[in-house]
Amino acid sequence: MLLTEAGHPVAVHEIVDALRGLDPPDTAVNVVHRHIGALRRLLEPDLPARGESRWLVPGSGGYRLEVEPDGLDLLRFRALRQEAEHAAHGGDPAAATEYLIEALALWRGPAASGIAPEVRSYPAFTALDGEHLTAVKEAAELALEAGPGLGARILVTLRQAAAQHPLDEALQARLILMLAAIGHQAEAMDVHRSVRTRLGEELGVQAGT
């Protein structure tokens, strides 16, 4: 959560709230403070017991993690998305796609993967997954506009996202269009049929043509 809100304070009660799915004890606040102390020692092993941390700063009823813009993948990802937005508004879809390809390459899987599922479902983490999904859609859209060369470079990421979100019709539509645009017409037709069947069976809706 500190990484998710890097540069901004995270209240202790928010951390306890995120742990609610694990049924935290009445002493949860003290547990959080102890873990913060352990984290400080990991980040700065030479820091005196009562010394002021450079990275983990108390305040506003919680703690703030200070990082440089290039010191955290999430901040770099967001900065690259902004660059992509500027390039797209400037009429350069190829440059915008390049920025998004670089941004998406920073991801190594779902946000907060490896922690308890009850905690990973906390809105702060699911929102990050939403940012990633939106960036994939933006990259696909811009790559289709820029040309087949960039489309081929985004295809693996687009396929992975489509596999993780099989009921996202907008995402599946971009995959189908991308496959067709780069000459994979047979696969595009297969995906189209599969999406229509899945949406019909699981949601009772008919996919757009």
N, C-alpha and C positions, 0 to 999 in steps of 0.2 A: 504493500500500500504506500509505503514511503517512496518507492521508485515510481509508482503510478502518479503520485502527486509531487514529484521532484520539484523543489523550489518553493513549495507551499506547505503550510502546516497541516498535519494530520492529527486530529484530536484523539486522545486516548480512548474516549468513549466510542469513536468510530471503529477503532481496531477491535475493541471488545465486541461491538455489534457485529463485525464481520465474523467473529469467532462463535457467534450465537448458535450456529448450526452444530457446533461441537459441544454444546451445553457447557460453556465456561463456568468455573466455580465462582463463588462470591469474592474470592481473592483475585479475580481476573485482572484487575487494575494493577495490583502488585506484581502479578506474573508478567504483564506487559512491560512494566518498568525494569524488571530483572532482565528480560530479553533485550530491551534497549541498551542496557548496560553491557550485555554480552556483545551486542552488535557494535557498540562503540569500540570495544577492545579488539574486535576483529578488524575494523576499519583503521584504527590507530593504536596498534599494540604498545607504543611508547607513551601514550597519553597518561599523565598522572591521574590518580583516582578521582580527584576533584578538579581536574583540568577542563578547560572549555574545548569541546570538540570542534574541529574545523568543518566536519562533514555533517554531523548529526546535532542539530541545534534545538534546544527546548524552547517552548513558547506557545502562547495561545491555547493552553490546555493540552498540548501535545508535543509533537516533534516535527522538525523540518529537515529533509535531506538536501544538502547543498551539492549540486553537481554542475560541472561545466556543460555548455550546450552540446559539445562533442563527446562528453564523457558518459552518455547514456543513449543506448540505441533508440529508445522511445522518443527522446527529444530530437535526435537526428532524423528519425522517421517523420516526425511532424514538420520539421523544418523543410525537408525535401518535398513533402506534400504541398507546402506553401509555395515553394519554387515552381512546382508543377502547375499549380493554379495560376501563378503569374504568367508562366509560359503559355498556358492554354488561352488565357485572356488576351495574350499578345499575338495570338494566331499562329503559334508554333507547336502543333500537336506532337511532333517528333521529339522535341526537347522536353515537353511535358511528360511524355511517355518514358523517356530516359530517366528523368528524375524519379518517377514512380517505380521503375524497375529497380533503381538503386535503393529506394526506400523499402520495397518489399523484400529485398535480399537480406535485410537486417532481421527479419523474423525467423524464429527457429521453432515455431509451433504456437499453439494457443497460449494466451496470456496466463501467467501464473500456473502453467502446467507443472505437475509434480507435487503440488500441495493437495490437501484434503479436498475432495469434490464439494463438500459442504461449504468450504470457504471460497473455493474457486468460483462458485456461482454468485458471489457477492457482486452487486451492480458495477462497482469500480472495475472489476476484471472483465465482465461481459461487455462493458462499454469499449474496452480496448480491442476485444475481438471484433466488435462492430466497426471500429476505425479501420482495422485491417481489411475487413470485407468490403467496406466502401472504397478503399484504395484499390483493391483488385478490380472492382467494377469500373472505377475511373480509368485505370490503366488499360483495361480491355477496350473501353469506349474510345479512348484517345489513340490506341494502337490501330484500331480499325480505321480511324481517320488518317493516321500517318502512313499506313501501307503495310503490306504483308511481311516485310522484313522484321519490323518490330513486333508484329503479331506473333511470329514464331517464337520470339524470345519471352513473351509473356505466357505462352501456352501452358507450360508445366505448372506455373503458379495458378493459372485459371482452372486447370483440371483439378488440382488439389482442393481449391476452394469449392468448386462445384461438387466434388465428392463429399466434402464436409457439410454442405448445405444443399442436399438434394431437392428440397422443396422450395428453394428460392428461385422463382420463375425468371426474374430479371437476370440473375446470375447465369442460369442455364441458357437463357436466350443469347447472352453474350458469348458463351462457350460455343454454341451452335454457329453463330455468325462468324466467330473467329476461325473455327474449323473449316467452314466453307470458304472463307476469304483466303486461307493459305493452301487451299487445294485438297483438304481432307473431307471431300463431300460425303463419302460413304460413312465415315465416322459421325459426321454432322447429322446425317439422317438417322443413324442408330441412336444417338443421344436424344434427338427430337422424339422418336418413338418411345424411348424409355421414359422421358420426362412426362409425356402425355399419359402414359400408362400409370406412372407413379402418382401423379397429381389426381388422376381420376380415382384410383383405388384408395389412396390414403386421405385425400381431402374432399373427394367428390366434386372436383372442379375440372373444367376442360381448359388445358393450356392454350395460350394464344398461338395463332398460326405464324 
